[in-house]
């Protein structure tokens, strides 16, 4: 089992920045990739960014050059982060942390990001 807890969402003006965090605990040794997804009102959940246990990253075209995903392992916790720069109103959504392990996939509870003037 893996537990995921996100933090860092909020309200920001267009062009602003936020940093999202996700703490993964439990069977972290089994995790081989972690992702951020987002879901805007009335839309399907969509992929945003991924980082593998080897540090390989990839991004949705809509966020390339603006968002940066990273991860750090400390003791019994994996810290997944994402820096969101030059935010746009279209980035408004609930952002979810996701972990893929050798056993299953796990989701966090989500954190709201609202970009508005």
C-alpha positions as CSV (number, residue, x, y, z in Angstrom):
1,X,0.0,0.0,0.0
2,X,1.1,3.6,-0.8
3,X,-0.4,6.7,0.8
4,X,-0.3,10.0,-1.0
5,X,-0.9,13.4,0.5
6,X,-0.9,16.6,-1.6
7,X,-0.5,20.2,-0.6
8,X,0.3,23.5,-2.1
9,X,-2.7,24.5,-4.1
10,X,-4.3,27.9,-4.0
11,X,-5.5,31.0,-5.8
12,X,-3.0,32.8,-8.0
13,X,-3.3,35.5,-10.7
14,X,-2.5,34.8,-14.3
15,X,1.3,34.7,-14.8
16,X,1.9,33.7,-11.2
17,X,3.5,30.6,-9.8
18,X,2.7,27.8,-7.3
19,X,4.5,24.8,-6.0
20,X,2.6,21.5,-5.5
21,X,3.9,18.8,-3.2
22,X,2.9,15.2,-2.7
23,X,4.3,13.0,0.1
24,X,4.2,9.2,-0.6
25,X,4.6,6.8,2.3
26,X,4.1,3.1,2.8
27,X,5.6,0.7,0.3
28,X,7.6,3.3,-1.5
29,X,10.2,0.8,-2.6
30,X,7.7,-0.6,-5.1
31,X,7.0,2.8,-6.8
32,X,8.5,3.1,-10.3
33,X,6.8,6.2,-11.5
34,X,4.9,9.2,-10.1
35,X,2.6,11.6,-12.0
36,X,0.5,14.7,-11.7
37,X,-2.9,14.7,-13.3
38,X,-5.5,17.4,-13.2
39,X,-9.3,17.6,-13.7
40,X,-11.0,20.8,-14.6
41,X,-14.8,21.3,-14.0
42,X,-16.8,19.4,-16.5
43,X,-13.7,17.8,-18.1
44,X,-12.0,14.4,-17.9
45,X,-8.9,13.9,-15.8
46,X,-5.8,14.5,-17.9
47,X,-2.1,13.7,-17.6
48,X,0.2,16.6,-16.7
49,X,3.6,15.3,-16.0
50,X,5.5,12.1,-15.0
51,X,8.8,11.3,-13.4
52,X,10.2,7.7,-13.2
53,X,12.3,6.3,-10.4
54,X,15.3,6.8,-12.7
55,X,14.5,10.5,-13.0
56,X,13.1,10.5,-16.6
57,X,10.5,13.1,-17.0
58,X,7.8,13.9,-19.6
59,X,5.1,16.5,-19.8
60,X,1.8,17.2,-21.5
61,X,2.3,19.7,-24.4
62,X,0.1,22.2,-22.7
63,X,2.5,22.6,-19.8
64,X,5.9,22.1,-21.4
65,X,8.3,24.9,-20.5
66,X,6.0,26.1,-17.7
67,X,5.8,23.2,-15.2
68,X,8.7,21.3,-13.8
69,X,8.3,17.9,-12.0
70,X,10.8,16.6,-9.5
71,X,11.2,14.0,-6.7
72,X,13.3,13.4,-3.7
73,X,13.6,10.4,-1.4
74,X,14.1,10.9,2.3
75,X,14.0,8.1,4.9
76,X,10.7,6.4,4.3
77,X,9.0,9.1,2.2
78,X,9.1,10.1,-1.5
79,X,8.4,13.8,-2.0
80,X,7.0,14.6,-5.4
81,X,6.9,18.2,-6.4
82,X,5.8,20.3,-9.3
83,X,6.7,23.9,-9.9
84,X,4.0,25.7,-11.9
85,X,5.1,28.9,-13.6
86,X,3.4,31.4,-15.9
87,X,0.0,30.0,-14.8
88,X,-3.0,30.5,-17.1
89,X,-6.7,30.5,-16.4
90,X,-6.9,27.2,-18.3
91,X,-4.6,25.6,-15.7
92,X,-7.5,25.9,-13.1
93,X,-8.2,22.4,-11.9
94,X,-7.9,19.9,-9.1
95,X,-4.4,18.5,-9.3
96,X,-3.9,14.8,-8.3
97,X,-0.8,13.0,-7.4
98,X,-0.6,9.4,-8.7
99,X,1.9,6.7,-8.0
100,X,2.4,3.5,-10.0
101,X,3.9,0.5,-8.2
102,X,4.6,-3.1,-9.1
103,X,1.3,-3.9,-7.4
104,X,-1.2,-1.1,-8.2
105,X,-1.8,2.6,-8.9
106,X,-2.6,5.0,-6.1
107,X,-4.2,8.4,-6.1
108,X,-4.0,11.3,-3.7
109,X,-7.0,13.3,-2.6
110,X,-6.3,16.3,-4.9
111,X,-5.4,19.9,-4.3
112,X,-7.3,22.9,-6.0
113,X,-5.4,25.3,-8.2
114,X,-7.3,28.4,-9.3
115,X,-5.9,30.9,-11.7
116,X,-7.9,34.1,-11.8
117,X,-7.6,37.8,-11.7
